[in-house]
Amino acid sequence: MPISPSSIQGYSFGSRAERQIYDYAVKEGAFKDPATYLFHSLSIINTGNKKVRAEIDFVYLDCDCILFFEVKGGQIKYDSSHNQWYVMGGTEKGDPFKQAYDGLFHTRDKLIPNLFKGMAVSNSLVFGVGVIFPDCLKPELFTKYQVSNMEYNPALIFDFSDSKKTNSFGKYIDRIKKYWFSHPQFTGRTGISRKELTKIADFFRQDLQFKLPVSDLIIRSTKEVCHFTAMQMYILDTVEYNPARGALITGGPGTGKTVLALELLRRSLAAGKKTLFICFNKNLVEYLSLKIDSMHLKGEFELRNLHSLLCDRSYIHADTPVVEDSYDFWTRKLPLFFSRNLKKELIGAFDYLIVDEGQDIMNEYQIEALGKLVKGDLEGGQWTIFLDKEYQKIFNEHPEEYFEYLREAYSCIMIPLSLNCRNTLSTIISASLQTGLAKMPCLRIEHNWKSIIKYFGSDNELKNLVGETIAKHSSDGIELKNITILCYESKQVYEMQQFIGSSKCHLSAISTEMKINVLTIQSYKGLENEFILIIGPSNYEPIEKKQMQMIYMANTRACSQSILFIDRKYKGLLEENI
């Protein structure tokens, strides 16, 4: 019997009683027939003229019947004089039978007829309900009665005495089936085919999912990422226990570097240290500013993009040199100029230096320029650099040489972050298959959305695929602000902006209500969103390591799902990996 969810890793139940029933179903192994299904936690929402909402704890499905079960843990009270039910210690009203019937009626009268247009599939099935009270006995005064087309009967209840029997849940399912099969209204029901059964089961899984609404799934995803990142906070204890030494914290995308850098900022300010926080990407500065504002930190600090700091006239006593559009200017000439012209009163002005995206800053000119701003310089000052020298070397292809020099010359401590906290295993596998880069160890092995590749043969087909994907996400309840489009080439940003339209398109890296972010991959480095749509390169070159790193990095911006859109002519190359 297929049971959903098949795994409860990272899954939470609405109550202890629901988990208890799920465990019965799994452990008993009573349902041997593969053409039977048990789903946990169905949320039905119909937003038509008359809004319908039904929350069903368990649904049983086979070729003959669909049964709806409501589970109530704890004490149950029944007021026979008013036909009123009370749960949760006898204080909260709630009719468990009506809750089960709400799901039955909507599925029978709306969902299945819509699924099988013009076919009377509902008339072939037996429909029934049951109520489960695993912690208490049936209310003594409760006897059979009818309200409209809802039948209330103590024979439909699973209680504490049932739970103590061997194979209790399997026997209860058999009892409920027998009850409803013998009911006069279901005489002559023929049942449905295996194909029809599979269609209903797939519909439940895909469109109803028997899970929480999308908004709650995303909230859970965020909490899960935060929980896993919190596991790595102990790393900062090591940094604090070595106050007179610098630290290099390495890790791939999604390992929690930026979160740890923010926590380190919080701790340094709490200790009364004037702190300089540097990163490479100016969009990341904008994002971090919002995060820091929400943290309500107290103390002196500066958050800066590296190049805006090096060009800041308030730090130097000479006119900044004329900007040259060259790699050598930004990585050597400008930081050397800054070091030689730094105002004396600003040398050692900060007690602590934090650098994020250190792989893009890792050379002697840039790091040593920043070191001058720290009390004690790099030799005796307090500094921590977070970097990824394996997957995200986008603006500095060779950080390894100076990294090794830094370790040896300044006797700093080095701490590796090895576990990805942000991405699901599906995203990590997809990123690895697309690029040939190593699959990172990943903590989030469960996923609600599978990361995939979509192929197109023309620009119009690409636009149609992107449009269909956005429309499908929207129909599933995913807000536009949770979607980001990342383009490998700058011209693709303009093309996507024109296609989506300015009313739904946002060029900033910061998510905005009712709009989709559209940016280049490199401008989104260090940031994240729930759903990432990647417009791949016009010329996919697996031997080009930088291109593969860009694609890998783009995938790892996704907390819930990444989708790569790429020309169909490269399908063979990608499928070789797959």
Secondary structure, DSSP 8 states (H G I E B T S, - for coil): --EESS--TT---SSHHHHHHHHHHHHH-----TT-EEEEEEEEEE-SSS-EEEEEEEEEE-SSEEEEEEE--S-EEEETTTTEEEETTTTEE--HHHHHHHHHHHIIIIIHHHHSTT---GGGSEEEEEEE-TTS---TT---EEETTEEE-GGGEE-HHHHTSTTHHHHHHHHHHHHHHTSGGGTT-----HHHHHHHHHHIIIIITTS--HHHHHHHHHHHHHHHHHTTTHHHHHHHT-TTS-EEEEE-TTSSHHHHHHHHHHHHHHTT--EEEEES-HHHHHHHHHHHHHHT--S-EEEEEHHHHHT-GGGBSS------SSHHIIIIIHHHHHHHHB-GGGTT-BSEEEESSGGGT-SHHHHHHHHTTBTTHHHHSEEEEEE-TTT--SS-S--HHHHHHHHHHTT-EEEEE--EEEEEHHHHHHHHHHH------EEE---SS--EEEEESSHHHHHHHHHHHHHHHHHTT--GGGEEEEESSHHHHHHHHHHH-TTTEE-SSS--TT-EEEEETGGGTT--EEEEEEE--SS--TT-HHHHHHHHHHHTTEEEEEEEEEEGGGHHHHHHH-
